Amino acid sequence: MRKKVLAVLASWSRQFKDDRSAAGIAGLYRQVKPTGSEGNREVLAERERESEKRRKEKEGAKRKAKEKRLDEARSKKAASRAATSRKQFNFEQVCGLFFSWYLYVEF
């Protein structure tokens, strides 16, 4: 758990290091950073960059899959809409039939 918290604080420190309004957040990592050697910090930073890269790749793959599913659904919907389209209502034709029937019916 401590490694996760340190990783989050380190990423915030890098992200907000130039933002004056978030200086408090950026300074948290300096207060709790490990007292290991410089090599340890580099290894941790490299691991964090790699995990961030993997996470972004995974999110990109999920987004592409979702877009593909949406495109397929849209194409299915368009195909079904085209297959079940109705003939447009012709008011003049219907009124003409009604009035011709009305003239021939005896009440």
C-alpha positions as CSV (number, residue, x, y, z in Angstrom):
1,M,0.0,0.0,0.0
2,R,2.9,2.4,0.8
3,K,4.4,1.9,-2.6
4,K,1.1,2.8,-4.3
5,V,0.7,6.0,-2.2
6,L,4.3,6.9,-2.9
7,A,3.8,6.3,-6.6
8,V,0.6,8.5,-6.6
9,L,2.4,11.3,-4.7
10,A,5.4,11.1,-7.1
11,S,3.1,11.4,-10.1
12,W,1.3,14.4,-8.6
13,S,4.6,16.0,-7.8
14,R,5.7,15.7,-11.4
15,Q,2.3,16.7,-12.7
16,F,1.8,19.8,-10.5
17,K,5.4,20.9,-10.1
18,D,4.9,24.1,-12.2
19,D,1.4,24.9,-11.0
20,R,1.4,27.4,-8.2
21,S,-2.2,26.7,-7.2
22,A,-1.3,23.1,-6.6
23,A,2.0,23.6,-4.8
24,G,0.7,21.9,-1.6
25,I,-0.2,18.7,-3.5
26,A,3.2,18.8,-5.4
27,G,5.0,19.2,-2.1
28,L,3.5,16.1,-0.4
29,Y,5.9,13.8,-2.1
30,R,9.0,15.8,-0.8
31,Q,7.7,15.3,2.7
32,V,7.4,11.5,2.5
33,K,9.8,10.5,-0.2
34,P,11.9,7.4,0.6
35,T,15.5,7.9,1.8
36,G,16.9,5.4,-0.7
37,S,19.7,5.9,-3.1
38,E,19.3,7.8,-6.4
39,G,19.3,4.5,-8.3
40,N,16.2,3.4,-6.3
41,R,14.3,6.5,-7.2
42,E,15.2,6.0,-10.9
43,V,14.0,2.4,-10.8
44,L,10.7,3.5,-9.1
45,A,10.3,6.3,-11.7
46,E,10.9,3.9,-14.5
47,R,8.4,1.3,-13.2
48,E,5.9,4.0,-12.8
49,R,6.4,5.3,-16.4
50,E,6.1,1.7,-17.7
51,S,2.9,1.1,-15.7
52,E,1.5,4.4,-17.0
53,K,2.3,3.4,-20.5
54,R,0.7,0.0,-20.1
55,R,-2.4,1.6,-18.6
56,K,-2.7,4.1,-21.5
57,E,-2.3,1.3,-24.1
58,K,-5.0,-0.8,-22.3
59,E,-7.3,2.2,-22.3
60,G,-6.6,2.8,-26.0
61,A,-7.5,-0.8,-26.8
62,K,-10.7,-0.6,-24.8
63,R,-11.7,2.7,-26.5
64,K,-11.0,1.1,-29.9
65,A,-13.1,-2.0,-29.1
66,K,-15.9,0.2,-27.8
67,E,-15.8,2.3,-31.0
68,K,-15.9,-0.8,-33.1
69,R,-18.9,-2.2,-31.2
70,L,-20.7,1.1,-31.6
71,D,-20.0,1.2,-35.3
72,E,-21.3,-2.3,-35.7
73,A,-24.4,-1.4,-33.8
74,R,-25.0,1.7,-35.9
75,S,-24.5,-0.3,-39.1
76,K,-27.0,-3.0,-37.9
77,K,-29.5,-0.3,-37.0
78,A,-29.1,1.4,-40.3
79,A,-29.5,-1.9,-42.2
80,S,-32.7,-2.8,-40.2
81,R,-34.1,0.7,-40.8
82,A,-33.5,0.4,-44.5
83,A,-35.1,-3.1,-44.6
84,T,-38.2,-2.1,-42.7
85,S,-38.9,1.3,-44.2
86,R,-42.5,2.0,-45.0
87,K,-44.1,3.5,-48.0
88,Q,-44.7,7.2,-47.4
89,F,-48.3,8.3,-46.7
90,N,-50.0,9.8,-49.7
91,F,-52.7,12.0,-48.5
92,E,-54.2,12.8,-51.9
93,Q,-54.5,9.1,-52.8
94,V,-56.2,8.2,-49.5
95,C,-58.6,11.2,-49.6
96,G,-59.4,10.4,-53.3
97,L,-60.3,6.8,-52.3
98,F,-62.4,8.0,-49.3
99,F,-64.4,10.6,-51.3
100,S,-65.0,8.2,-54.2
101,W,-66.3,5.6,-51.7
102,Y,-68.4,8.3,-50.0
103,L,-70.1,9.3,-53.3
104,Y,-71.1,5.7,-54.1
105,V,-72.4,4.8,-50.7
106,E,-76.1,5.4,-50.0
107,F,-77.1,6.4,-46.5
